[in-house]
């Protein structure tokens, strides 16, 4: 797993997010790509053969987003490894609060890392989400 530059790795990041969000979850294309990609830190997770299988992004204010692992690689620790790496990055930047909008089906996953639900369920791109916050030490 490594932190990557959007310009250098946009093809790999786009491929994973297109597969997971646009094709699998039916997120409209125009909602998937935004002005934050160019300014965000991106993470790519690779399988043992060096193929990119997961991605996530971190905005400078501590917002984590666009976390996706290809279906055949879910449940194998890639999502956990990416989230741990992002939380370590936030701590190294002395940012004390991580925030994200979790799909309601992923709430339990994020709770394992100390995230807590903050607010009511809302719909984003046709999918139920909830805001979650994690206070870092």
TORMI-7417 format. One line per 4 residues: their letters; for each residue x, y, z of N, C-alpha, C, CB. Coordinates in nm, 2 decimals, always signed. Glycine has a CB too. Example, Ala and Ser with C-alpha at 12.3 -4.5 7.8 and 13.67 -1.06 7.14 Angstrom:
% TORMI-7417
AS	+1.32 -0.57 +0.78 +1.23 -0.45 +0.78 +1.32 -0.33 +0.78 +1.13 -0.45 +0.90 ~ +1.28 -0.22 +0.71 +1.37 -0.11 +0.71 +1.29 +0.00 +0.79 +1.41 -0.06 +0.57;
This chain:
% TORMI-7417
XXXX	+0.09 -0.12 +0.00 +0.00 +0.00 +0.00 +0.09 +0.12 +0.00 -0.10 +0.00 +0.12 ~ +0.04 +0.22 -0.07 +0.12 +0.34 -0.07 +0.04 +0.47 -0.10 +0.24 +0.33 -0.18 ~ +0.09 +0.58 -0.05 +0.03 +0.71 -0.08 +0.07 +0.74 -0.23 +0.07 +0.82 +0.02 ~ -0.03 +0.79 -0.30 +0.00 +0.82 -0.44 -0.04 +0.96 -0.48 -0.07 +0.71 -0.53;
XXXX	+0.01 +1.01 -0.59 -0.02 +1.14 -0.64 -0.13 +1.12 -0.74 +0.10 +1.20 -0.71 ~ -0.23 +1.20 -0.74 -0.35 +1.19 -0.83 -0.31 +1.19 -0.97 -0.45 +1.31 -0.80 ~ -0.22 +1.28 -1.01 -0.18 +1.29 -1.15 -0.11 +1.16 -1.20 -0.08 +1.41 -1.17 ~ -0.03 +1.10 -1.11 +0.05 +0.99 -1.15 -0.03 +0.86 -1.15 +0.17 +0.97 -1.05;
XXXX	-0.13 +0.85 -1.06 -0.21 +0.73 -1.04 -0.36 +0.74 -1.06 -0.18 +0.67 -0.90 ~ -0.40 +0.84 -1.13 -0.54 +0.86 -1.15 -0.61 +0.75 -1.23 -0.57 +0.99 -1.23 ~ -0.54 +0.68 -1.32 -0.59 +0.57 -1.39 -0.63 +0.46 -1.30 -0.49 +0.52 -1.50 ~ -0.54 +0.42 -1.21 -0.57 +0.31 -1.12 -0.68 +0.35 -1.02 -0.44 +0.27 -1.04;
XXXX	-0.67 +0.47 -0.97 -0.78 +0.52 -0.87 -0.91 +0.52 -0.94 -0.74 +0.66 -0.81 ~ -0.92 +0.58 -1.06 -1.04 +0.59 -1.14 -1.10 +0.45 -1.17 -1.02 +0.66 -1.27 ~ -1.01 +0.36 -1.20 -1.06 +0.22 -1.24 -1.13 +0.15 -1.12 -0.94 +0.13 -1.28 ~ -1.07 +0.16 -1.00 -1.13 +0.10 -0.88 -1.26 +0.17 -0.85 -1.03 +0.11 -0.76;
XXXX	-1.26 +0.30 -0.84 -1.38 +0.38 -0.81 -1.49 +0.36 -0.91 -1.35 +0.52 -0.79 ~ -1.46 +0.35 -1.04 -1.56 +0.33 -1.14 -1.62 +0.19 -1.12 -1.49 +0.34 -1.28 ~ -1.54 +0.09 -1.10 -1.59 -0.04 -1.08 -1.69 -0.05 -0.95 -1.48 -0.14 -1.06 ~ -1.64 +0.00 -0.84 -1.71 -0.01 -0.72 -1.83 +0.09 -0.71 -1.62 +0.02 -0.60;
XXXX	-1.81 +0.21 -0.73 -1.91 +0.31 -0.71 -2.01 +0.33 -0.83 -1.85 +0.45 -0.68 ~ -1.95 +0.35 -0.95 -2.03 +0.38 -1.07 -2.10 +0.25 -1.12 -1.95 +0.44 -1.18 ~ -2.03 +0.14 -1.14 -2.09 +0.02 -1.19 -2.16 -0.06 -1.09 -1.98 -0.07 -1.25 ~ -2.10 -0.09 -0.98 -2.16 -0.18 -0.87 -2.27 -0.11 -0.80 -2.05 -0.23 -0.78;
XXXX	-2.24 +0.01 -0.75 -2.34 +0.08 -0.66 -2.42 +0.19 -0.74 -2.26 +0.15 -0.55 ~ -2.40 +0.20 -0.86 -2.48 +0.29 -0.95 -2.48 +0.44 -0.91 -2.63 +0.24 -0.95 ~ -2.36 +0.48 -0.86 -2.34 +0.62 -0.83 -2.33 +0.70 -0.96 -2.22 +0.65 -0.74 ~ -2.41 +0.80 -0.98 -2.40 +0.88 -1.11 -2.26 +0.93 -1.13 -2.50 +0.99 -1.11;
XXXX	-2.21 +0.92 -1.26 -2.07 +0.96 -1.29 -2.04 +1.10 -1.24 -2.05 +0.95 -1.44 ~ -2.14 +1.19 -1.27 -2.12 +1.33 -1.23 -2.10 +1.35 -1.08 -2.23 +1.41 -1.29 ~ -2.15 +1.26 -1.00 -2.13 +1.27 -0.85 -2.00 +1.21 -0.81 -2.25 +1.21 -0.78 ~ -1.94 +1.12 -0.88 -1.82 +1.05 -0.84 -1.70 +1.14 -0.85 -1.80 +0.93 -0.92;
XXXX	-1.68 +1.22 -0.95 -1.56 +1.29 -0.97 -1.58 +1.44 -0.94 -1.51 +1.28 -1.12 ~ -1.49 +1.49 -0.86 -1.51 +1.63 -0.81 -1.37 +1.70 -0.80 -1.58 +1.63 -0.67 ~ -1.38 +1.83 -0.76 -1.26 +1.91 -0.76 -1.17 +1.87 -0.64 -1.30 +2.05 -0.74 ~ -1.21 +1.78 -0.55 -1.13 +1.75 -0.44 -1.03 +1.64 -0.47 -1.22 +1.70 -0.33;
XXXX	-1.05 +1.57 -0.58 -0.95 +1.46 -0.62 -0.81 +1.52 -0.64 -1.00 +1.39 -0.74 ~ -0.80 +1.63 -0.71 -0.67 +1.68 -0.74 -0.60 +1.73 -0.61 -0.68 +1.80 -0.84 ~ -0.67 +1.78 -0.51 -0.61 +1.83 -0.39 -0.60 +1.73 -0.28 -0.70 +1.95 -0.35 ~ -0.64 +1.61 -0.30 -0.65 +1.51 -0.19 -0.52 +1.42 -0.19 -0.77 +1.43 -0.20;
XXXX	-0.50 +1.36 -0.07 -0.40 +1.26 -0.06 -0.47 +1.13 -0.10 -0.33 +1.25 +0.08 ~ -0.42 +1.05 -0.19 -0.48 +0.92 -0.23 -0.40 +0.81 -0.18 -0.50 +0.92 -0.38 ~ -0.46 +0.70 -0.15 -0.40 +0.57 -0.11 -0.44 +0.46 -0.21 -0.44 +0.54 +0.04 ~ -0.34 +0.38 -0.24 -0.37 +0.26 -0.33 -0.32 +0.14 -0.25 -0.31 +0.27 -0.47;
XXXX	-0.41 +0.04 -0.24 -0.37 -0.09 -0.18 -0.35 -0.19 -0.30 -0.48 -0.14 -0.08 ~ -0.25 -0.27 -0.29 -0.21 -0.37 -0.39 -0.22 -0.51 -0.34 -0.07 -0.33 -0.45 ~ -0.26 -0.60 -0.43 -0.26 -0.74 -0.39 -0.12 -0.80 -0.40 -0.36 -0.83 -0.48 ~ -0.10 -0.92 -0.38 +0.04 -0.98 -0.38 +0.10 -0.98 -0.52 +0.03 -1.13 -0.33;
XXXX	+0.02 -0.97 -0.62 +0.07 -0.96 -0.76 +0.10 -0.82 -0.80 -0.02 -1.02 -0.85 ~ +0.08 -0.72 -0.71 +0.10 -0.58 -0.74 -0.01 -0.51 -0.81 +0.22 -0.57 -0.82 ~ -0.13 -0.58 -0.82 -0.24 -0.52 -0.88 -0.32 -0.43 -0.79 -0.34 -0.63 -0.94 ~ -0.35 -0.30 -0.82 -0.43 -0.22 -0.73 -0.57 -0.28 -0.71 -0.44 -0.08 -0.79;
XXXX	-0.61 -0.29 -0.58 -0.74 -0.35 -0.55 -0.82 -0.26 -0.45 -0.71 -0.49 -0.48 ~ -0.76 -0.15 -0.40 -0.84 -0.07 -0.31 -0.78 +0.08 -0.32 -0.83 -0.12 -0.17 ~ -0.87 +0.17 -0.28 -0.83 +0.31 -0.28 -0.91 +0.39 -0.18 -0.84 +0.37 -0.42 ~ -0.85 +0.50 -0.14 -0.92 +0.59 -0.05 -0.86 +0.73 -0.06 -0.91 +0.54 +0.11;
XXXX	-0.93 +0.83 -0.02 -0.87 +0.96 -0.03 -0.89 +1.03 +0.10 -0.93 +1.05 -0.14 ~ -0.80 +1.13 +0.13 -0.80 +1.21 +0.25 -0.79 +1.36 +0.21 -0.68 +1.17 +0.34 ~ -0.89 +1.43 +0.25 -0.88 +1.58 +0.23 -0.80 +1.64 +0.34 -1.03 +1.64 +0.23 ~ -0.75 +1.76 +0.32 -0.66 +1.82 +0.41 -0.73 +1.86 +0.54 -0.61 +1.95 +0.35;
XXXX	-0.86 +1.86 +0.55 -0.93 +1.89 +0.68 -0.96 +1.77 +0.76 -1.05 +1.97 +0.65 ~ -0.91 +1.65 +0.72 -0.94 +1.53 +0.79 -1.06 +1.45 +0.74 -0.97 +1.57 +0.93 ~ -1.12 +1.49 +0.64 -1.23 +1.41 +0.58 -1.17 +1.29 +0.50 -1.32 +1.50 +0.49 ~ -1.22 +1.17 +0.53 -1.18 +1.05 +0.46 -1.30 +1.02 +0.36 -1.15 +0.93 +0.56;
XXXX	-1.26 +0.98 +0.24 -1.37 +0.95 +0.15 -1.33 +0.86 +0.04 -1.43 +1.07 +0.10 ~ -1.43 +0.82 -0.04 -1.41 +0.74 -0.16 -1.33 +0.62 -0.13 -1.33 +0.83 -0.27 ~ -1.36 +0.56 -0.02 -1.29 +0.43 +0.02 -1.36 +0.32 -0.05 -1.29 +0.41 +0.17 ~ -1.28 +0.24 -0.13 -1.34 +0.13 -0.21 -1.24 +0.02 -0.22 -1.38 +0.19 -0.35;
XXXX	-1.29 -0.10 -0.21 -1.21 -0.22 -0.24 -1.28 -0.30 -0.34 -1.18 -0.30 -0.11 ~ -1.21 -0.35 -0.44 -1.28 -0.44 -0.54 -1.34 -0.56 -0.48 -1.18 -0.48 -0.65 ~ -1.46 -0.59 -0.53 -1.55 -0.70 -0.46 -1.47 -0.82 -0.43 -1.66 -0.73 -0.55 ~ -1.39 -0.88 -0.52 -1.32 -1.01 -0.49 -1.21 -1.00 -0.39 -1.26 -1.06 -0.62;
XXXX	-1.18 -0.87 -0.35 -1.07 -0.85 -0.25 -1.13 -0.81 -0.11 -0.97 -0.75 -0.30 ~ -1.26 -0.79 -0.10 -1.32 -0.75 +0.03 -1.31 -0.86 +0.13 -1.46 -0.71 +0.01 ~ -1.30 -0.82 +0.26 -1.29 -0.91 +0.37 -1.15 -0.98 +0.38 -1.39 -1.03 +0.34 ~ -1.06 -0.92 +0.32 -0.92 -0.97 +0.32 -0.82 -0.87 +0.39 -0.87 -1.00 +0.18;
XXXX	-0.88 -0.77 +0.45 -0.80 -0.68 +0.53 -0.75 -0.55 +0.46 -0.68 -0.75 +0.58 ~ -0.78 -0.54 +0.33 -0.73 -0.42 +0.26 -0.80 -0.29 +0.31 -0.77 -0.44 +0.11 ~ -0.93 -0.29 +0.33 -1.00 -0.18 +0.38 -0.94 -0.14 +0.52 -1.15 -0.20 +0.39 ~ -0.92 -0.23 +0.61 -0.87 -0.20 +0.74 -0.73 -0.15 +0.73 -0.87 -0.33 +0.83;
XXXX	-0.65 -0.20 +0.65 -0.51 -0.15 +0.63 -0.51 -0.01 +0.58 -0.43 -0.24 +0.54 ~ -0.60 +0.02 +0.48 -0.60 +0.16 +0.43 -0.65 +0.25 +0.54 -0.70 +0.16 +0.31 ~ -0.75 +0.22 +0.61 -0.80 +0.31 +0.71 -0.70 +0.33 +0.82 -0.93 +0.25 +0.78 ~ -0.63 +0.23 +0.87 -0.52 +0.24 +0.96 -0.42 +0.34 +0.91 -0.46 +0.11 +1.00;
XXXX	-0.38 +0.32 +0.79 -0.27 +0.41 +0.73 -0.32 +0.55 +0.72 -0.24 +0.36 +0.58 ~ -0.45 +0.58 +0.69 -0.50 +0.71 +0.68 -0.50 +0.77 +0.82 -0.64 +0.72 +0.62 ~ -0.54 +0.70 +0.92 -0.55 +0.75 +1.06 -0.41 +0.78 +1.11 -0.62 +0.65 +1.15 ~ -0.31 +0.70 +1.07 -0.17 +0.73 +1.11 -0.12 +0.86 +1.04 -0.08 +0.61 +1.06;
XXXX	-0.16 +0.88 +0.92 -0.13 +1.00 +0.85 -0.19 +1.12 +0.92 -0.18 +0.99 +0.70 ~ -0.31 +1.11 +0.96 -0.38 +1.22 +1.03 -0.30 +1.25 +1.16 -0.52 +1.19 +1.06 ~ -0.27 +1.15 +1.23 -0.19 +1.17 +1.36 -0.06 +1.24 +1.33 -0.17 +1.03 +1.43 ~ +0.01 +1.19 +1.22 +0.14 +1.25 +1.19 +0.12 +1.40 +1.15 +0.21 +1.18 +1.08;
XXXX	+0.01 +1.44 +1.10 -0.02 +1.58 +1.07 -0.08 +1.66 +1.19 -0.12 +1.59 +0.95 ~ -0.09 +1.59 +1.30 -0.15 +1.65 +1.42 -0.29 +1.69 +1.41 -0.06 +1.77 +1.47 ~ -0.36 +1.62 +1.32 -0.50 +1.65 +1.30 -0.58 +1.56 +1.40 -0.55 +1.62 +1.15 ~ -0.66 +1.62 +1.49 -0.72 +1.54 +1.60 -0.86 +1.49 +1.57 -0.73 +1.63 +1.71;
XXXX	-0.91 +1.51 +1.45 -1.05 +1.46 +1.43 -1.05 +1.41 +1.28 -1.15 +1.57 +1.45 ~ -1.09 +1.28 +1.27 -1.12 +1.22 +1.14 -1.27 +1.22 +1.12 -1.06 +1.08 +1.12 ~ -1.31 +1.25 +0.99 -1.45 +1.26 +0.96 -1.48 +1.18 +0.83 -1.51 +1.40 +0.95 ~ -1.60 +1.12 +0.82 -1.63 +1.06 +0.70 -1.78 +1.04 +0.69 -1.56 +0.92 +0.68;
XXXX	-1.83 +1.02 +0.57 -1.97 +0.99 +0.55 -1.97 +0.84 +0.51 -2.04 +1.08 +0.43 ~ -2.02 +0.76 +0.61 -2.02 +0.61 +0.59 -2.15 +0.57 +0.53 -1.99 +0.54 +0.72 ~ -2.14 +0.47 +0.43 -2.26 +0.41 +0.39 -2.31 +0.33 +0.52 -2.24 +0.31 +0.27 ~ -2.44 +0.33 +0.54 -2.50 +0.27 +0.66 -2.46 +0.12 +0.67 -2.65 +0.28 +0.67;
XXXX	-2.43 +0.05 +0.56 -2.39 -0.09 +0.57 -2.25 -0.10 +0.62 -2.40 -0.15 +0.43 ~ -2.17 +0.01 +0.62 -2.03 +0.01 +0.67 -2.01 +0.06 +0.81 -1.95 +0.08 +0.57 ~ -2.11 +0.10 +0.88 -2.10 +0.17 +1.01 -2.02 +0.08 +1.10 -2.24 +0.20 +1.07 ~ -2.06 -0.05 +1.11 -1.99 -0.14 +1.21 -1.84 -0.15 +1.18 -2.05 -0.28 +1.20;
XXXX	-1.80 -0.15 +1.05 -1.66 -0.15 +1.01 -1.59 -0.03 +1.07 -1.65 -0.15 +0.85 ~ -1.64 +0.09 +1.05 -1.58 +0.21 +1.10 -1.58 +0.22 +1.25 -1.64 +0.33 +1.04 ~ -1.68 +0.17 +1.31 -1.69 +0.17 +1.46 -1.57 +0.09 +1.52 -1.82 +0.11 +1.51 ~ -1.52 -0.01 +1.45 -1.41 -0.09 +1.50 -1.28 -0.01 +1.52 -1.38 -0.21 +1.41;
XXXX	-1.28 +0.11 +1.45 -1.16 +0.20 +1.45 -1.18 +0.32 +1.54 -1.13 +0.24 +1.31 ~ -1.29 +0.32 +1.61 -1.32 +0.43 +1.70 -1.41 +0.54 +1.65 -1.19 +0.49 +1.74 ~ -1.47 +0.52 +1.53 -1.56 +0.62 +1.47 -1.69 +0.60 +1.54 -1.57 +0.60 +1.32 ~ -1.76 +0.72 +1.56 -1.89 +0.72 +1.62 -1.99 +0.80 +1.53 -1.89 +0.79 +1.76;
XXXX	-2.11 +0.75 +1.52 -2.21 +0.81 +1.44 -2.25 +0.95 +1.50 -2.34 +0.72 +1.43 ~ -2.26 +1.04 +1.41 -2.29 +1.18 +1.45 -2.40 +1.23 +1.36 -2.16 +1.27 +1.44 ~ -2.52 +1.23 +1.40 -2.63 +1.28 +1.32 -2.72 +1.17 +1.27 -2.58 +1.36 +1.21 ~ -2.81 +1.21 +1.19 -2.91 +1.13 +1.13 -2.87 +1.07 +0.99 -3.05 +1.20 +1.11;
XXXX	-2.94 +0.96 +0.95 -2.91 +0.90 +0.82 -2.96 +1.00 +0.71 -2.99 +0.77 +0.81 ~ -2.88 +1.01 +0.61 -2.91 +1.09 +0.49 -2.88 +1.02 +0.37 -2.83 +1.23 +0.50 ~ -2.94 +1.06 +0.26 -2.91 +0.99 +0.13 -2.82 +1.07 +0.04 -3.05 +0.96 +0.05 ~ -2.71 +1.00 -0.01 -2.62 +1.07 -0.09 -2.60 +0.97 -0.21 -2.48 +1.10 -0.02;
XXXX	-2.61 +1.02 -0.33 -2.60 +0.94 -0.45 -2.69 +0.82 -0.45 -2.46 +0.90 -0.47 ~ -2.81 +0.84 -0.39 -2.91 +0.73 -0.38 -2.88 +0.62 -0.28 -2.92 +0.66 -0.51 ~ -2.78 +0.64 -0.19 -2.73 +0.55 -0.09 -2.74 +0.61 +0.05 -2.59 +0.50 -0.12 ~ -2.80 +0.53 +0.14 -2.81 +0.58 +0.28 -2.67 +0.59 +0.35 -2.90 +0.49 +0.37;
XXXX	-2.64 +0.71 +0.40 -2.52 +0.74 +0.47 -2.54 +0.80 +0.61 -2.43 +0.83 +0.38 ~ -2.44 +0.80 +0.69 -2.44 +0.87 +0.82 -2.30 +0.93 +0.84 -2.48 +0.77 +0.93 ~ -2.30 +1.05 +0.90 -2.17 +1.11 +0.93 -2.11 +1.04 +1.05 -2.19 +1.27 +0.97 ~ -1.98 +1.02 +1.05 -1.91 +0.96 +1.16 -1.78 +1.04 +1.19 -1.87 +0.81 +1.12;
XXXX	-1.75 +1.04 +1.31 -1.63 +1.11 +1.36 -1.55 +1.03 +1.45 -1.67 +1.24 +1.44 ~ -1.42 +1.04 +1.44 -1.32 +0.97 +1.53 -1.22 +1.07 +1.58 -1.25 +0.86 +1.45 ~ -1.22 +1.09 +1.72 -1.12 +1.18 +1.78 -0.99 +1.10 +1.80 -1.18 +1.23 +1.91 ~ -0.88 +1.16 +1.75 -0.75 +1.10 +1.75 -0.67 +1.15 +1.87 -0.68 +1.12 +1.62;
X	-0.58 +1.07 +1.91 -0.49 +1.11 +2.03 -0.37 +1.17 +1.98 -0.46 +0.98 +2.11;
